[in-house]
């Protein structure tokens, strides 16, 4: 059993059989992979189980990550009421005999469920007054040393501070999400005829405010394609299908009088047998990510793909993992207001750091 106190010693702790609870969108949940992997290093057998609300996609993303144990469906726990709602899920967790639970979210329901499942040591963020009674170690998301950098997501900094105070070091150079050999072969086959550098491109986000308008995006992409000679692969989920189709149509019109190389410089990944496993492989084979703040941007960072990320607001900027350049909209909430010149400058900085795809003019 872990000692019941809020003090973290200078020596590395042993958290025993551990589980991490994450919530939010898929992109929000994978913010925490570096932290979870680090905590796994001092957990039983070097692995940590993850309870999440998108178990299917998260399970696919982490299928090749050896530090991940079970992926547990946390959806029944979101409104857990003992005996009445979510009890089957709690009983299943109880059978695993966890020693420690980490909460990367303020959800009080998750904490009540963990306590009901008999998890003896509970660490996490708090929001509700009841959390104070449930948690053995409370993380204050307003006191993190990097709260000024994290914008409206300072809780990531708070968890980083806990990891550091535990005597652990975050590994920000090794990808947390790895591809399968089969998916790499698929990606290689797709990329073989394309000109490099290979640049993953995403204009789409579920939130309309975070989308990059097609007209504004293609103006910047046209310039980058001309000076890098590379290929841009439009990549997003199936909900971006119509957006991608319109983008390809406009590209064909814009490049009608251009060289064949420029005409072929934009590729729609949704037209090439898409899958999440293949996307992971593409992100490992690509040279850059250019696009909006979205799940794809977080996937790029977790695959250690150098990324140029466009944010709708200055306060939204979040830098973590990998090599990245952040560009915020000058007109609050309008990514299309970002001048092409600013995007070009950010890409040039990224290419100089990586020594790949340097602009020729």
C-alpha positions as CSV (number, residue, x, y, z in Angstrom):
1,X,0.0,0.0,0.0
2,X,1.3,3.5,-0.8
3,X,1.8,5.8,2.1
4,X,-1.2,8.2,2.6
5,X,0.3,11.6,2.4
6,X,0.6,14.6,0.2
7,X,4.3,14.9,0.3
8,X,6.5,13.6,-2.6
9,X,10.0,12.7,-1.6
10,X,13.1,13.2,-3.6
11,X,13.4,9.5,-4.3
12,X,11.4,7.9,-7.0
13,X,8.2,6.4,-5.7
14,X,6.8,2.9,-6.5
15,X,3.2,3.3,-7.4
16,X,2.5,-0.4,-7.8
17,X,-0.3,-1.6,-10.1
18,X,-1.5,1.7,-11.6
19,X,-4.3,3.2,-13.7
20,X,-4.6,6.6,-15.3
21,X,-8.0,8.2,-15.9
22,X,-8.2,10.6,-18.9
23,X,-11.2,12.5,-20.4
24,X,-12.2,15.1,-22.9
25,X,-11.8,14.8,-26.7
26,X,-9.3,12.2,-28.1
27,X,-6.8,15.0,-28.6
28,X,-7.2,16.1,-25.0
29,X,-6.7,12.6,-23.8
30,X,-3.4,12.1,-25.7
31,X,-2.0,15.3,-24.2
32,X,-1.2,13.1,-21.2
33,X,0.6,10.2,-22.9
34,X,4.1,11.4,-22.1
35,X,3.1,11.8,-18.4
36,X,1.4,8.4,-18.3
37,X,4.4,6.7,-19.9
38,X,6.7,8.3,-17.3
39,X,4.5,7.1,-14.5
40,X,4.5,3.6,-16.0
41,X,8.3,3.5,-15.4
42,X,7.7,3.3,-11.6
43,X,4.5,1.2,-11.8
44,X,4.2,-2.6,-11.6
45,X,5.9,-4.4,-14.6
46,X,6.6,-1.0,-16.2
47,X,3.1,-0.6,-17.5
48,X,0.0,1.5,-16.7
49,X,-3.6,0.8,-17.5
50,X,-5.6,3.7,-19.0
51,X,-9.3,4.4,-18.4
52,X,-10.7,6.7,-21.1
53,X,-13.9,7.6,-22.8
54,X,-12.8,6.7,-26.4
55,X,-11.4,3.2,-25.7
56,X,-11.7,2.1,-29.4
57,X,-9.6,4.9,-31.0
58,X,-7.2,5.1,-28.0
59,X,-6.7,1.4,-28.0
60,X,-5.8,1.5,-31.7
61,X,-3.4,4.4,-31.2
62,X,-1.6,2.6,-28.4
63,X,-1.7,-0.9,-29.7
64,X,2.1,-0.9,-30.3
65,X,3.1,0.9,-27.1
66,X,4.7,-1.6,-24.7
67,X,4.2,0.7,-21.6
68,X,0.4,0.5,-21.9
69,X,-1.5,-2.3,-20.2
70,X,-5.3,-2.5,-20.4
71,X,-7.4,0.1,-22.1
72,X,-10.6,0.5,-20.0
73,X,-13.9,2.0,-21.1
74,X,-14.5,4.8,-18.6
75,X,-17.8,6.0,-20.2
76,X,-20.0,4.2,-17.6
77,X,-18.1,6.0,-14.9
78,X,-18.8,9.6,-16.0
79,X,-22.1,9.7,-14.0
80,X,-21.3,6.9,-11.6
81,X,-23.9,6.4,-8.8
82,X,-23.1,3.4,-6.5
83,X,-25.2,0.4,-7.2
84,X,-27.6,2.4,-9.5
85,X,-25.3,3.4,-12.4
86,X,-21.9,2.2,-13.5
87,X,-21.4,-0.4,-10.9
88,X,-20.5,-3.2,-13.3
89,X,-17.6,-1.1,-14.6
90,X,-16.5,-0.3,-11.0
91,X,-16.6,-4.0,-10.1
92,X,-14.4,-4.8,-13.1
93,X,-11.9,-2.2,-12.0
94,X,-12.0,-3.5,-8.4
95,X,-11.0,-7.0,-9.7
96,X,-7.7,-5.6,-11.0
97,X,-6.6,-4.7,-7.5
98,X,-5.0,-1.4,-8.4
99,X,-2.7,0.3,-5.9
100,X,-2.7,3.8,-7.4
101,X,-5.0,5.9,-9.6
102,X,-4.0,9.1,-11.4
103,X,-6.7,11.5,-12.5
104,X,-5.7,13.7,-15.5
105,X,-9.2,15.3,-15.3
106,X,-11.3,17.0,-12.7
107,X,-14.1,14.5,-12.9
108,X,-15.4,13.8,-9.4
109,X,-17.3,10.7,-10.7
110,X,-14.0,9.1,-11.7
111,X,-12.6,9.7,-8.3
112,X,-15.7,8.3,-6.5
113,X,-15.5,5.2,-8.8
114,X,-11.9,4.7,-8.0
115,X,-12.5,4.9,-4.3
116,X,-15.4,2.5,-4.6
117,X,-13.1,0.1,-6.5
118,X,-10.8,0.0,-3.5
119,X,-7.9,1.9,-5.1
120,X,-5.8,2.9,-2.0
121,X,-3.8,5.8,-3.3
122,X,-5.4,8.5,-5.5
123,X,-3.6,11.4,-7.1
124,X,-5.1,14.1,-9.3
125,X,-6.7,17.4,-10.2
126,X,-9.6,18.6,-8.1
127,X,-12.6,20.8,-8.9
128,X,-15.4,19.7,-6.5
129,X,-15.1,20.1,-2.8
130,X,-15.6,16.3,-2.5
131,X,-12.4,15.8,-4.4
132,X,-10.4,17.1,-1.4
133,X,-11.7,14.2,0.7
134,X,-11.1,11.6,-2.0
135,X,-7.7,12.5,-3.2
136,X,-4.5,11.6,-1.2
137,X,-2.4,14.0,-3.3
138,X,-4.2,17.0,-4.8
139,X,-2.8,18.8,-7.9
140,X,-3.5,22.5,-8.0
141,X,-3.9,23.5,-11.6
142,X,-3.3,27.2,-10.9
143,X,0.1,26.9,-9.2
144,X,2.0,25.1,-11.9
145,X,5.3,26.8,-12.7
146,X,4.4,27.0,-16.4
147,X,0.8,28.1,-16.1
148,X,1.6,31.2,-18.1
149,X,2.7,29.1,-21.0
150,X,-0.2,26.6,-20.9
151,X,-2.9,29.1,-21.8
152,X,-6.3,27.8,-20.7
153,X,-4.9,24.3,-20.1
154,X,-2.6,24.8,-17.1
155,X,-3.6,21.4,-15.7
156,X,-1.1,19.8,-18.0
157,X,1.6,21.8,-16.3
158,X,0.3,20.8,-12.9
159,X,0.7,17.1,-13.7
160,X,4.1,17.8,-15.2
161,X,5.0,19.4,-11.9
162,X,3.9,16.3,-10.0
163,X,5.9,14.1,-12.2
164,X,9.0,16.2,-11.7
165,X,8.4,16.4,-7.9
166,X,8.3,12.6,-7.9
167,X,11.9,12.5,-9.1
168,X,10.9,11.4,-12.6
169,X,11.9,12.9,-15.9
170,X,9.6,13.3,-18.9
171,X,11.0,11.8,-22.1
172,X,9.9,14.2,-24.8
173,X,12.1,12.7,-27.6
174,X,10.8,9.2,-27.9
175,X,7.4,8.8,-29.6
176,X,4.6,7.7,-27.3
177,X,2.5,6.4,-30.3
178,X,4.2,3.8,-32.5
179,X,3.2,2.2,-35.9
180,X,2.8,-1.4,-36.7
181,X,5.0,-3.0,-39.4
182,X,2.0,-3.7,-41.6
183,X,0.8,-0.1,-41.4
184,X,4.3,1.2,-42.2
185,X,4.3,-1.0,-45.3
186,X,1.0,0.5,-46.3
187,X,2.3,4.0,-45.8
188,X,5.5,3.3,-47.7
189,X,3.5,2.0,-50.7
190,X,1.4,5.2,-50.7
191,X,4.4,7.5,-50.3
192,X,6.7,5.8,-52.8
193,X,5.6,7.8,-55.9
194,X,5.4,11.2,-54.1
195,X,7.9,14.0,-54.0
196,X,9.5,14.9,-50.7
197,X,9.5,16.4,-48.3
198,X,6.2,14.8,-47.1
199,X,4.0,17.2,-45.2
200,X,0.9,16.1,-43.4
201,X,-1.8,18.9,-43.8
202,X,-5.0,19.4,-41.8
203,X,-7.4,22.3,-42.4
204,X,-10.3,20.7,-40.6
205,X,-11.5,20.7,-37.0
206,X,-14.9,19.8,-35.5
207,X,-15.1,23.3,-34.0
208,X,-15.6,25.7,-37.0
209,X,-13.6,28.4,-35.2
210,X,-10.5,26.2,-35.4
211,X,-10.8,25.5,-39.1
212,X,-8.5,26.9,-41.7
213,X,-10.6,28.2,-44.6
214,X,-9.9,26.5,-47.9
215,X,-9.1,29.7,-49.8
216,X,-6.7,31.0,-47.2
217,X,-5.1,27.6,-46.7
218,X,-4.5,26.9,-50.4
219,X,-2.8,30.3,-50.9
220,X,-0.2,29.3,-48.3
221,X,0.1,25.7,-49.5
222,X,0.6,26.8,-53.1
223,X,3.6,28.9,-52.1
224,X,5.1,26.2,-49.8
225,X,4.6,23.6,-52.6
226,X,6.4,25.8,-55.1
227,X,9.4,26.5,-52.9
228,X,9.8,23.1,-51.2
229,X,8.9,20.8,-54.1
230,X,7.2,18.6,-51.5
231,X,3.8,16.8,-51.3
232,X,1.0,17.8,-48.9
233,X,-1.2,15.0,-47.6
234,X,-4.6,16.1,-46.5
235,X,-5.3,14.2,-43.3
236,X,-8.3,14.2,-40.9
237,X,-11.1,11.9,-39.8
238,X,-14.0,10.8,-42.0
239,X,-16.0,13.9,-40.8
240,X,-13.7,16.0,-43.0
241,X,-14.7,14.1,-46.2
242,X,-16.7,17.0,-47.8
243,X,-14.1,19.6,-46.7
244,X,-11.3,17.5,-48.4
245,X,-13.4,17.1,-51.6
246,X,-13.9,20.8,-51.8
247,X,-10.2,21.4,-51.1
248,X,-9.2,19.1,-53.9
249,X,-11.6,20.6,-56.4
250,X,-10.3,24.1,-55.7
251,X,-6.7,22.9,-55.9
252,X,-7.4,21.5,-59.4
253,X,-8.8,24.9,-60.5
254,X,-5.9,26.9,-58.9
255,X,-3.2,24.7,-60.5
256,X,-4.7,24.2,-63.9
257,X,-1.9,26.3,-65.5
258,X,0.9,25.0,-63.2
259,X,3.3,22.2,-63.7
260,X,2.3,18.6,-63.2
261,X,4.4,18.4,-60.1
262,X,2.5,21.3,-58.5
263,X,-0.8,19.8,-59.6
264,X,0.1,16.5,-57.9
265,X,1.4,18.3,-54.7
266,X,-1.9,17.9,-52.8
267,X,-3.1,14.4,-51.9
268,X,-6.3,13.4,-50.1
269,X,-5.5,10.6,-47.7
270,X,-9.2,9.8,-47.3
271,X,-9.0,8.5,-50.9
272,X,-6.2,6.0,-50.1
273,X,-7.7,3.3,-47.9
274,X,-7.6,5.3,-44.7
275,X,-7.3,3.9,-41.2
276,X,-6.0,5.1,-37.9
277,X,-3.2,2.6,-38.0
278,X,-2.1,3.9,-41.4
279,X,-2.4,7.5,-40.2
280,X,0.1,6.7,-37.4
281,X,2.5,5.2,-39.9
282,X,2.1,8.2,-42.2
283,X,3.0,10.5,-39.3
284,X,6.1,8.5,-38.6
285,X,7.2,8.6,-42.3
286,X,6.4,12.3,-42.9
287,X,8.8,15.2,-42.5
288,X,6.4,17.8,-41.2
289,X,2.9,18.5,-40.0
290,X,1.2,21.8,-41.0
291,X,-2.3,22.5,-39.8
292,X,-4.8,23.5,-37.2
293,X,-4.9,22.8,-33.5
294,X,-6.7,19.5,-33.4
295,X,-6.4,15.8,-32.7
296,X,-4.1,15.6,-35.7
297,X,-1.7,18.1,-34.3
298,X,-1.6,16.2,-31.0
299,X,-1.0,13.0,-33.0
300,X,1.9,14.6,-34.8
301,X,3.5,15.7,-31.5
302,X,3.1,12.2,-30.0
303,X,4.7,10.7,-33.1
304,X,7.5,13.3,-32.8
305,X,6.6,14.8,-36.2
306,X,7.9,18.4,-36.4
307,X,4.8,20.5,-36.4
308,X,3.6,24.0,-37.5
309,X,0.4,24.5,-35.6
310,X,-2.2,27.2,-36.3
311,X,-4.2,28.5,-33.3
312,X,-7.3,30.6,-33.4
313,X,-6.2,32.6,-30.3
314,X,-2.9,33.5,-28.7
315,X,-4.2,32.1,-25.4
316,X,-4.8,28.7,-27.0
317,X,-1.2,28.1,-27.8
318,X,0.2,25.0,-26.2
319,X,3.7,23.7,-26.7
320,X,4.6,20.3,-25.6
321,X,6.7,17.4,-27.0
322,X,8.6,17.3,-30.3
323,X,9.8,20.3,-32.3
324,X,7.0,22.7,-33.1
325,X,6.2,26.2,-34.2
326,X,3.0,27.9,-33.1
327,X,1.2,30.6,-35.1
328,X,-1.8,32.4,-33.6
329,X,-4.5,34.3,-35.6
330,X,-4.1,38.1,-35.3
331,X,-7.9,38.4,-35.5
332,X,-9.1,36.5,-32.5
333,X,-10.9,33.4,-33.5
334,X,-10.1,33.6,-37.2
335,X,-7.3,31.3,-38.4
336,X,-7.8,32.7,-41.9
337,X,-6.5,36.0,-40.8
338,X,-3.0,34.6,-40.4
339,X,-0.9,36.0,-43.3
340,X,0.8,33.6,-45.6
341,X,4.1,35.4,-44.9
342,X,3.8,34.5,-41.2
343,X,3.2,30.8,-42.0
344,X,6.1,30.8,-44.5
345,X,8.4,32.3,-41.8
346,X,7.3,29.7,-39.2
347,X,7.9,26.8,-41.7
348,X,11.3,28.2,-42.5
349,X,12.2,28.2,-38.8
350,X,11.0,24.6,-38.5
351,X,12.9,23.5,-41.6
352,X,16.1,25.1,-40.3
353,X,15.8,23.2,-37.0
354,X,15.2,19.9,-38.7
355,X,17.4,20.6,-41.7
356,X,14.7,19.2,-43.9
357,X,12.7,21.0,-46.6
358,X,14.5,24.3,-46.5
359,X,12.8,26.9,-48.7
360,X,14.6,27.6,-51.9
361,X,13.1,31.1,-52.6
